[in-house]
């Protein structure tokens, strides 16, 4: 006689309270990507960094974060996700304090690097703990939906908080805001969060650590520079070097006895499609942000703080996207169709973006809202699927792969769509425009301010039209690619339907 397996235990008040505690560090880590947008002028006036130092103040956080995600995910599986989370919170809080009172550019760069290390411990640990605390498929889908929405909203909120704090306090306040949340996590984490780790982790493969960083960092750097500076052989070589190290890293994982990323993850039905679709969702998310932030500031001529406040509006409906998509799956709609529909919604957002003129604020905000809803719906479902099929003991490694894929998708999107927009801009700007005006919209507006009367107005108007045309070309390209992702998602996930973690929920709903 066979016995029915016990249904997974439902999470109670303790677990949902713990989720709220976990959302705070996640929000702050995602906010730190954009928190310097409005603080950098004050930092420049106070610390007087060189141009190179200013770039590193901006970029070092994201580079370190991306480079260490795989290492920290695997480390959490070995030493315990809660322990790593608390160590990361202490490091993040300490680095925030050092950054707030930095008296030199070098100190601030070092503090931002330490913030990146702390962020790399926090992100995979939070997701792995969500996987541990929420074993019921329906509850886990809701929790991961909240995780995805908070991460997406944090990027938009970071720039706004930066503007508000710098307007009323000194620039260090943008870092001090991290401290209360980290202190709360250090106090409540041991009380609310369960410890979880791989019971048989094996030896930690130290050689894989530099290989993983060498695989990730050159690719992220090269793609980022291609987006901002245009084609250059140095950046192409950087991407190529990263891909070479990625091949070496994969070979190492397949041959070593105790890899950082177990090949077993990719043998789990549904994990690889979810990983690829998550990268596609990140592509859709970051590609639009590259243009919309410049459009609101430079085309619509809004101040930085005004632009940041307007950009918050599209974030309002994000909170509904993940719960609605999870509810549709619970009600019996196959996950493949909901994810495909999310990509289709994102493609519609890009179509709206392609219809904007040079004075289309509300149409642009509507496009951003549609885009964001589609992306969050996709990310919440595919992340839930990937984490559900991954073994619990490898939840940290699985989470780190998803988040590294998000970094790659964002960088690839900015490089590809950004290059298209830049090429169209340079084609549409008049040949008579001065050199800097032919490179970027910001350069054109700076030149236009120095020209007298109508000549300056004409150049500014031509540059805004050229930039909008470039945004249109990139948006059409994005719409086509996201429509292709919608078409590809359906057969990819239907083949993986055996691994669909919401199947039991649909069966219960049918009964």
Backbone torsions as a table, in degrees:
resi	resn	phi	psi	omega
1	UNK	NA	133.6	179.1
2	UNK	-98.0	148.0	178.3
3	UNK	-110.1	144.2	178.8
4	UNK	-71.5	141.0	177.7
5	UNK	-67.2	145.7	178.7
6	UNK	-68.2	137.2	176.9
7	UNK	-65.8	151.7	-180.0
8	UNK	-62.6	144.9	-178.6
9	UNK	-68.2	141.2	178.6
10	UNK	-80.4	140.3	175.5
11	UNK	-72.5	142.9	180.0
12	UNK	-109.1	-160.8	-176.6
13	UNK	-60.7	-36.7	-179.0
14	UNK	-60.4	-46.0	-178.0
15	UNK	-67.4	-40.9	179.9
16	UNK	-69.0	-35.2	174.4
17	UNK	-64.5	-41.8	177.8
18	UNK	-62.6	-36.6	176.7
19	UNK	-61.6	-41.3	176.8
20	UNK	-60.7	-38.3	176.9
21	UNK	-65.4	-39.2	179.4
22	UNK	-67.9	-28.9	-178.2
23	UNK	-67.0	-27.9	-178.1
24	UNK	-63.4	-52.8	178.2
25	UNK	-64.4	-35.0	178.1
26	UNK	-62.0	-43.5	178.9
27	UNK	-60.8	-43.9	-177.0
28	UNK	-70.6	-37.6	177.8
29	UNK	-63.1	-42.4	178.8
30	UNK	-71.4	-33.4	177.3
31	UNK	-65.6	-33.3	-176.3
32	UNK	-66.7	-14.7	174.2
33	UNK	-64.0	-35.7	-173.7
34	UNK	-119.3	7.1	-171.1
35	UNK	-71.7	-16.4	-178.9
36	UNK	-91.3	-0.2	-174.0
37	UNK	-53.5	-44.3	-176.9
38	UNK	-102.5	-10.3	179.8
39	UNK	-84.8	-19.8	-171.9
40	UNK	-63.5	-35.1	175.7
41	UNK	-60.6	-42.5	178.7
42	UNK	-67.6	-38.3	177.0
43	UNK	-63.1	-43.2	-180.0
44	UNK	-62.1	-40.4	179.8
45	UNK	-68.5	-33.4	-175.4
46	UNK	-85.6	-48.7	-174.3
47	UNK	-95.7	-15.3	178.9
48	UNK	51.3	55.9	178.2
49	UNK	-73.0	154.7	172.7
50	UNK	-72.2	171.9	179.5
51	UNK	-60.4	-41.3	179.2
52	UNK	-65.9	-43.2	178.9
53	UNK	-63.1	-38.1	179.3
54	UNK	-63.0	-40.2	177.1
55	UNK	-62.6	-41.3	-179.9
56	UNK	-69.7	-33.0	175.0
57	UNK	-59.1	-40.3	177.7
58	UNK	-70.1	-50.2	-162.1
59	UNK	-91.5	-24.0	-171.4
60	UNK	-61.9	-34.3	-179.9
61	UNK	-60.6	-52.5	-178.0
62	UNK	-65.6	-37.2	-179.8
63	UNK	-65.0	-48.1	-179.1
64	UNK	-64.5	-42.3	179.2
65	UNK	-57.5	-51.0	-177.9
66	UNK	-64.6	-39.7	-175.7
67	UNK	-69.6	-25.7	-174.1
68	UNK	-105.0	-1.5	-176.7
69	UNK	-58.3	-46.9	-178.1
70	UNK	-63.6	-44.1	179.8
71	UNK	-61.5	-46.2	-176.0
72	UNK	-70.8	-33.4	176.0
73	UNK	-62.5	-44.9	178.5
74	UNK	-68.0	-36.7	179.2
75	UNK	-64.9	-40.3	178.2
76	UNK	-62.0	-37.9	176.7
77	UNK	-61.3	-28.2	-175.2
78	UNK	-90.5	-45.9	-174.3
79	UNK	-97.1	-10.1	-177.9
80	UNK	113.8	127.4	-176.9
81	UNK	-68.4	-38.7	178.8
82	UNK	-65.9	-42.7	179.7
83	UNK	-60.8	-45.4	179.7
84	UNK	-64.9	-38.5	178.6
85	UNK	-60.6	-44.6	-178.3
86	UNK	-70.0	-38.7	174.9
87	UNK	-62.3	-43.3	178.6
88	UNK	-64.0	-38.2	178.2
89	UNK	-63.6	-42.1	177.5
90	UNK	-62.6	-42.5	178.9
91	UNK	-65.7	-40.9	-179.1
92	UNK	-65.4	-43.1	178.5
93	UNK	-65.6	-42.8	178.4
94	UNK	-62.6	-44.7	179.4
95	UNK	-64.1	-36.3	177.6
96	UNK	-62.6	-41.1	179.2
97	UNK	-65.6	-43.0	178.8
98	UNK	-64.2	-42.9	-179.7
99	UNK	-64.0	-39.5	-177.5
100	UNK	-62.4	-34.2	-176.4
101	UNK	-112.3	22.4	178.4
102	UNK	-61.3	135.0	-179.9
103	UNK	-109.1	9.7	176.5
104	UNK	-154.5	159.8	178.7
105	UNK	-64.0	-37.6	-179.4
106	UNK	-62.9	-41.2	178.8
107	UNK	-64.8	-40.7	-179.8
108	UNK	-66.6	-39.6	177.7
109	UNK	-62.4	-44.4	178.6
110	UNK	-62.6	-39.7	179.4
111	UNK	-66.7	-39.1	177.9
112	UNK	-65.9	-35.5	176.3
113	UNK	-64.7	-42.2	178.0
114	UNK	-65.3	-35.7	174.2
115	UNK	-60.7	-39.7	177.7
116	UNK	-63.5	-39.6	177.0
117	UNK	-63.0	-45.9	178.2
118	UNK	-62.2	-42.4	178.5
119	UNK	-62.1	-36.4	179.3
120	UNK	-66.9	-26.4	176.1
121	UNK	-81.0	-32.5	-173.3
122	UNK	-75.7	-42.2	-171.5
123	UNK	-66.0	-54.3	179.1
124	UNK	-67.6	-29.0	179.6
125	UNK	-66.6	-41.9	-179.9
126	UNK	-63.1	-45.9	179.7
127	UNK	-64.1	-42.1	179.9
128	UNK	-63.8	-37.1	178.6
129	UNK	-69.5	-35.1	174.2
130	UNK	-60.5	-42.8	178.4
131	UNK	-61.6	-35.8	-178.7
132	UNK	-75.0	-41.3	-173.3
133	UNK	-77.5	-31.7	-174.2
134	UNK	-111.8	96.8	-178.8
135	UNK	-92.0	-22.0	176.3
136	UNK	-73.6	128.6	-175.4
137	UNK	-57.3	-42.4	-179.0
138	UNK	-65.6	-45.4	178.8
139	UNK	-66.2	-39.2	179.6
140	UNK	-63.7	-39.7	178.4
141	UNK	-61.1	-41.1	178.3
142	UNK	-65.5	-43.1	-178.4
143	UNK	-64.8	-42.9	179.6
144	UNK	-70.1	-32.1	173.6
145	UNK	-61.1	-43.2	175.7
146	UNK	-62.9	-41.5	178.6
147	UNK	-58.2	-47.1	-178.6
148	UNK	-65.3	-41.9	-179.6
149	UNK	-65.6	-40.4	179.9
150	UNK	-65.8	-41.7	-179.9
151	UNK	-63.3	-42.0	-180.0
152	UNK	-68.2	-43.6	-178.5
153	UNK	-68.4	-30.2	-177.7
154	UNK	-62.1	-35.3	-179.9
155	UNK	-63.4	-42.1	178.7
156	UNK	-70.7	-38.3	-176.8
157	UNK	-70.4	-28.5	-177.9
158	UNK	-59.3	-44.8	-178.6
159	UNK	-67.6	-37.9	179.6
160	UNK	-66.3	-46.6	178.8
161	UNK	-60.8	-38.7	177.4
162	UNK	-58.3	-47.3	-179.2
163	UNK	-62.7	-43.4	-178.5
164	UNK	-65.7	-45.7	-177.6
165	UNK	-66.4	-43.1	-178.7
166	UNK	-67.1	-30.2	179.6
167	UNK	-68.8	-29.7	-175.1
168	UNK	-110.9	-19.2	-178.3
169	UNK	-132.8	-169.0	177.8
170	UNK	-89.9	167.2	-170.3
171	UNK	-62.1	-25.6	180.0
172	UNK	-65.4	-17.8	-178.9
173	UNK	-64.4	-23.6	179.6
174	UNK	-67.9	-19.8	176.2
175	UNK	-95.0	-35.6	-178.3
176	UNK	-64.4	-23.8	179.8
177	UNK	-62.4	-18.9	178.2
178	UNK	-72.3	-26.6	-169.1
179	UNK	-63.5	-47.4	-178.1
180	UNK	-58.4	-40.5	-178.8
181	UNK	-66.6	-40.2	-179.8
182	UNK	-68.7	-38.5	176.1
183	UNK	-62.5	-43.1	178.4
184	UNK	-61.4	-41.7	178.9
185	UNK	-64.2	-41.2	-180.0
186	UNK	-66.0	-30.5	179.6
187	UNK	-81.6	-48.9	-173.9
188	UNK	-85.1	-24.7	-177.7
189	UNK	-56.2	-50.5	179.6
190	UNK	-62.9	-24.2	-177.9
191	UNK	-84.9	-33.6	-171.2
192	UNK	-108.4	-29.7	-172.1
193	UNK	-92.3	133.9	176.0
194	UNK	-78.4	151.3	172.7
195	UNK	-87.2	141.1	178.1
196	UNK	-148.9	142.7	179.1
197	UNK	-157.9	169.8	174.6
198	UNK	-75.7	120.3	-177.8
199	UNK	-68.2	-21.9	178.7
200	UNK	-130.9	71.8	-171.4
201	UNK	-76.8	-24.2	-173.8
202	UNK	76.7	-178.4	-179.6
203	UNK	-73.1	147.6	178.0
204	UNK	-79.5	125.8	-176.1
205	UNK	-86.4	93.5	-176.0
206	UNK	-66.7	-29.5	179.8
207	UNK	-65.0	-29.9	179.9
208	UNK	-70.0	-21.7	-178.3
209	UNK	-63.9	-56.6	177.7
210	UNK	-64.6	-31.1	177.4
211	UNK	-64.1	-41.7	179.7
212	UNK	-66.2	-40.7	178.9
213	UNK	-67.1	-39.2	179.0
214	UNK	-68.2	-24.8	176.7
215	UNK	-78.3	-38.6	-172.8
216	UNK	-85.4	-50.2	-169.4
217	UNK	-63.3	-46.7	-180.0
218	UNK	-62.6	-34.6	179.4
219	UNK	-68.6	-47.5	179.1
220	UNK	-60.8	-45.2	-179.9
221	UNK	-62.5	-48.8	-177.5
222	UNK	-61.6	-44.6	179.6
223	UNK	-65.3	-40.0	179.6
224	UNK	-63.4	-44.0	-179.6
225	UNK	-70.3	-34.5	175.8
226	UNK	-62.0	-35.8	179.0
227	UNK	-69.5	-39.2	-174.3
228	UNK	-90.9	-33.2	-174.1
229	UNK	-107.9	-14.3	-176.8
230	UNK	90.2	-178.3	-174.9
231	UNK	-64.1	132.2	173.0
232	UNK	-153.9	140.4	-176.2
233	UNK	-61.0	-31.5	-179.7
234	UNK	-62.2	-41.2	-179.0
235	UNK	-72.7	-36.4	176.3
236	UNK	-64.4	-39.2	177.6
237	UNK	-65.9	-34.9	177.8
238	UNK	-63.1	-45.6	178.1
239	UNK	-62.6	-43.1	-179.5
240	UNK	-62.5	-41.5	178.4
241	UNK	-63.4	-41.4	177.8
242	UNK	-61.9	-41.1	179.0
243	UNK	-65.7	-35.7	176.8
244	UNK	-63.4	-45.9	177.8
245	UNK	-66.6	-31.0	176.5
246	UNK	-63.1	-40.4	177.4
247	UNK	-63.5	-40.6	177.4
248	UNK	-65.5	-39.6	178.9
249	UNK	-63.2	-44.5	178.8
250	UNK	-61.8	-43.0	178.2
251	UNK	-60.3	-41.5	179.3
252	UNK	-63.1	-40.8	-178.8
253	UNK	-67.2	-30.8	-177.9
254	UNK	-81.8	-18.5	-173.4
255	UNK	-112.5	-23.0	-178.3
256	UNK	-79.0	155.5	-177.3
257	UNK	-73.2	-28.1	-176.7
258	UNK	-135.4	78.9	-174.2
259	UNK	-76.0	158.0	171.7
260	UNK	-64.8	-44.1	179.5
261	UNK	-115.9	110.0	-177.0
262	UNK	-71.7	130.8	174.2
263	UNK	-57.9	-19.4	178.7
264	UNK	-58.5	-32.2	179.6
265	UNK	-57.0	-40.3	-175.8
266	UNK	-78.9	-12.3	174.6
267	UNK	-86.2	-9.3	176.6
268	UNK	-75.4	124.6	-175.2
269	UNK	-64.1	122.2	179.1
270	UNK	104.8	-18.8	-176.0
271	UNK	-69.5	-48.8	-178.0
272	UNK	-63.0	-45.4	175.4
273	UNK	-59.5	-39.7	178.9
274	UNK	-64.3	-39.5	178.8
275	UNK	-63.2	-44.8	-179.8
276	UNK	-66.1	-41.2	-178.7
277	UNK	-70.3	-32.5	175.3
278	UNK	-64.0	-40.6	175.6
279	UNK	-61.5	-41.4	178.0
280	UNK	-63.1	-37.3	177.9
281	UNK	-66.1	-40.3	176.4
282	UNK	-63.5	-36.5	175.2
283	UNK	-58.0	-46.9	-179.4
284	UNK	-66.3	-34.8	-177.1
285	UNK	-71.1	-50.0	-173.4
286	UNK	-78.4	-28.0	-179.3
287	UNK	-61.7	-38.1	179.3
288	UNK	-73.8	-38.7	-178.1
289	UNK	-61.7	-31.8	179.3
290	UNK	-57.0	-36.1	-176.5
291	UNK	-95.7	-40.8	-171.1
292	UNK	-66.4	-36.4	178.5
293	UNK	-64.4	-41.2	177.2
294	UNK	-68.1	-37.2	-178.4
295	UNK	-61.8	-48.3	-176.9
296	UNK	-64.5	-40.7	-178.2
297	UNK	-77.2	-50.4	-167.8
298	UNK	-96.2	-31.7	177.9
299	UNK	-84.4	-46.7	179.0
300	UNK	-85.1	-6.2	174.8
301	UNK	61.2	45.3	175.1
302	UNK	-92.7	150.3	174.8
303	UNK	-68.1	160.9	-179.6
304	UNK	-55.0	-43.3	-179.1
305	UNK	-69.4	-39.7	176.0
306	UNK	-60.4	-43.8	-179.9
307	UNK	-61.4	-42.0	-179.7
308	UNK	-65.3	-41.2	179.8
309	UNK	-66.2	-42.1	177.1
310	UNK	-62.8	-38.3	-177.2
311	UNK	-68.7	-13.1	176.4
312	UNK	-73.0	-28.5	-174.7
313	UNK	-57.0	-45.2	179.3
314	UNK	-62.4	-16.5	-179.9
315	UNK	-76.5	-16.8	-175.2
316	UNK	-60.5	-48.5	-178.1
317	UNK	-76.4	-4.4	-178.6
318	UNK	-58.9	-36.6	-176.9
319	UNK	-60.9	-20.1	-179.8
320	UNK	-91.3	-23.1	-170.2
321	UNK	-63.7	-50.5	-177.0
322	UNK	-65.7	-47.7	178.8
323	UNK	-61.6	-37.6	179.7
324	UNK	-65.3	-44.6	-179.3
325	UNK	-65.1	-40.8	177.9
326	UNK	-64.1	-38.1	-179.9
327	UNK	-66.0	-38.2	178.2
328	UNK	-61.5	-42.0	179.4
329	UNK	-65.9	-40.9	178.7
330	UNK	-64.2	-32.4	-178.3
331	UNK	-78.6	-3.7	175.0
332	UNK	115.1	-5.2	176.7
333	UNK	-74.0	125.2	-178.7
334	UNK	-57.0	139.3	-179.0
335	UNK	-55.8	-36.7	-178.8
336	UNK	-57.8	-41.6	-178.0
337	UNK	-74.3	-34.4	178.5
338	UNK	-67.9	-42.9	177.8
339	UNK	-65.3	-43.9	176.0
340	UNK	-59.6	-39.9	176.9
341	UNK	-64.8	-37.0	177.1
342	UNK	-62.6	-42.7	175.8
343	UNK	-64.2	-38.3	178.2
344	UNK	-64.2	-40.5	176.0
345	UNK	-61.1	-42.3	177.7
346	UNK	-61.6	-41.6	177.0
347	UNK	-60.9	-38.9	176.6
348	UNK	-63.1	-36.4	176.4
349	UNK	-61.8	-40.9	176.6
350	UNK	-65.5	-35.6	176.6
351	UNK	-62.3	-44.3	176.9
352	UNK	-60.7	-38.9	178.6
353	UNK	-62.5	-34.1	179.6
354	UNK	-72.6	-13.5	-178.9
355	UNK	-95.7	-3.9	-177.0
356	UNK	-72.0	144.4	172.0
357	UNK	-99.0	-161.5	179.8
358	UNK	-85.4	-1.4	176.5
359	UNK	-136.6	50.7	-172.6
360	UNK	-121.0	59.2	-176.8
361	UNK	-60.0	-49.6	-173.8
362	UNK	-70.0	-34.5	176.1
363	UNK	-66.7	-38.6	177.4
364	UNK	-64.0	-44.2	179.6
365	UNK	-64.0	-38.3	177.3
366	UNK	-64.0	-41.4	178.1
367	UNK	-61.1	-43.6	179.8
368	UNK	-64.3	-39.1	179.9
369	UNK	-65.4	-44.4	179.1
370	UNK	-62.9	-45.1	177.2
371	UNK	-55.7	-51.0	-175.4
372	UNK	-62.4	-41.4	-179.6
373	UNK	-63.4	-44.0	179.0
374	UNK	-62.7	-43.4	-177.9
375	UNK	-65.5	-46.3	-178.3
376	UNK	-64.9	-38.3	177.2
377	UNK	-59.7	-44.6	179.8
378	UNK	-66.0	-50.6	-174.1
379	UNK	-62.2	-40.9	-177.9
380	UNK	-63.9	-38.5	-177.9
381	UNK	-75.9	-42.1	-177.7
382	UNK	-74.8	-33.9	175.1
383	UNK	-65.3	-42.3	177.2
384	UNK	-59.7	-41.9	-179.3
385	UNK	-65.7	-46.8	-179.5
386	UNK	-60.9	-44.8	-178.2
387	UNK	-70.7	-27.3	-178.9
388	UNK	-74.4	-37.6	-178.4
389	UNK	-83.8	-17.9	178.1
390	UNK	-72.5	141.5	175.6
391	UNK	-60.1	143.5	-177.9
392	UNK	-57.9	-37.0	-177.5
393	UNK	-70.0	-12.8	178.8
394	UNK	-115.8	23.9	-176.7
395	UNK	-63.5	-36.4	179.3
396	UNK	-65.1	-44.0	178.6
397	UNK	-64.5	-41.3	178.9
398	UNK	-63.4	-43.7	178.4
399	UNK	-61.9	-41.7	-178.7
400	UNK	-66.0	-35.1	176.7
401	UNK	-64.7	-42.9	178.4
402	UNK	-61.2	-44.5	-176.3
403	UNK	-72.9	-33.7	174.1
404	UNK	-66.1	-38.7	174.8
405	UNK	-61.2	-36.6	176.0
406	UNK	-62.3	-41.5	178.0
407	UNK	-63.9	-43.5	178.6
408	UNK	-63.4	-45.8	-179.0
409	UNK	-60.1	-42.8	178.9
410	UNK	-64.6	-43.9	179.9
411	UNK	-66.0	-41.6	179.3
412	UNK	-64.2	-39.0	179.6
413	UNK	-64.3	-47.4	-179.5
414	UNK	-63.6	-37.0	179.5
415	UNK	-68.4	-47.3	-174.1
416	UNK	-74.1	-56.9	-179.1
417	UNK	-68.8	-34.8	177.3
418	UNK	-63.0	-38.7	178.6
419	UNK	-65.1	-39.7	177.7
420	UNK	-63.0	-47.0	179.6
421	UNK	-61.7	-41.8	179.8
422	UNK	-65.5	-41.1	179.8
423	UNK	-62.6	-43.7	179.2
424	UNK	-66.9	-40.2	177.9
425	UNK	-58.2	-47.6	-178.0
426	UNK	-67.5	-28.7	177.3
427	UNK	-73.7	-35.3	-174.4
428	UNK	-87.7	-22.3	-179.4
429	UNK	-69.2	140.1	-177.5
430	UNK	-58.7	145.3	179.1
431	UNK	-63.9	-24.6	-178.6
432	UNK	-78.1	-7.2	-178.3
433	UNK	-67.6	144.0	177.4
434	UNK	-60.3	161.0	-175.3
435	UNK	-50.5	-55.4	-179.4
436	UNK	-59.9	-31.4	-179.4
437	UNK	-68.8	-24.1	-178.9
438	UNK	-82.5	-10.9	-176.9
439	UNK	-89.6	-52.8	-175.7
440	UNK	-142.1	161.1	175.9
441	UNK	-63.7	-41.7	178.6
442	UNK	-60.0	-40.7	177.5
443	UNK	-64.6	-38.9	179.7
444	UNK	-65.6	-42.0	-179.7
445	UNK	-68.2	-34.5	176.8
446	UNK	-65.8	-41.3	177.3
447	UNK	-66.9	-40.9	-177.8
448	UNK	-60.9	-34.1	179.2
449	UNK	-65.4	-23.7	-178.6
450	UNK	-91.6	-9.8	-180.0
451	UNK	-88.9	150.6	-178.4
452	UNK	-78.7	141.5	167.2
453	UNK	45.4	-124.4	-172.8
454	UNK	-65.5	-29.5	-179.9
455	UNK	-62.4	-43.3	177.8
456	UNK	-66.6	-42.2	179.0
457	UNK	-63.4	-40.1	-179.4
458	UNK	-65.5	-42.2	179.6
459	UNK	-65.7	-42.9	179.9
460	UNK	-62.4	-42.9	179.5
461	UNK	-64.6	-41.4	179.4
462	UNK	-65.2	-39.7	179.8
463	UNK	-66.7	-40.2	178.9
464	UNK	-65.7	-39.9	176.6
465	UNK	-64.0	-42.2	-179.4
466	UNK	-65.1	-41.8	178.8
467	UNK	-64.1	-43.2	179.3
468	UNK	-62.5	-37.7	176.5
469	UNK	-64.6	-41.1	176.1
470	UNK	-62.3	-40.2	177.3
471	UNK	-63.4	-38.8	178.0
472	UNK	-61.0	-46.1	-179.1
473	UNK	-62.4	-43.3	178.4
474	UNK	-65.1	-38.2	-179.3
475	UNK	-67.2	-40.1	176.8
476	UNK	-63.0	-43.4	177.2
477	UNK	-60.8	-45.2	178.5
478	UNK	-61.6	-40.1	179.4
479	UNK	-62.8	-42.0	178.9
480	UNK	-64.1	-45.3	-178.8
481	UNK	-65.3	-41.5	-179.5
482	UNK	-71.0	-32.7	173.4
483	UNK	-64.4	-39.0	175.1
484	UNK	-63.5	-38.5	177.0
485	UNK	-63.6	-37.7	177.7
486	UNK	-62.3	-42.9	180.0
487	UNK	-68.5	-36.2	-179.0
488	UNK	-75.7	-30.3	-175.6
489	UNK	-65.0	-36.8	-174.5
490	UNK	-63.9	-55.4	178.9
491	UNK	-66.3	-33.3	-179.2
492	UNK	-63.2	-43.5	-178.0
493	UNK	-82.0	-26.5	175.9
494	UNK	-66.9	-35.4	176.0
495	UNK	-66.9	-25.0	-179.1
496	UNK	-99.6	17.1	-172.4
497	UNK	-65.9	-22.8	176.8
498	UNK	-60.9	-30.6	-177.8
499	UNK	-89.1	3.4	-176.3
500	UNK	-64.6	115.1	-175.4
501	UNK	-72.8	-11.5	-179.5
502	UNK	-91.5	0.7	179.8
503	UNK	-55.6	-45.3	177.7
504	UNK	-60.4	-34.4	179.1
505	UNK	-65.5	-39.2	-179.5
506	UNK	-68.3	-36.3	178.5
507	UNK	-64.7	-41.1	178.2
508	UNK	-64.1	-40.5	-179.8
509	UNK	-64.5	-36.8	-179.5
510	UNK	-66.4	-36.6	178.8
511	UNK	-70.8	NA	NA
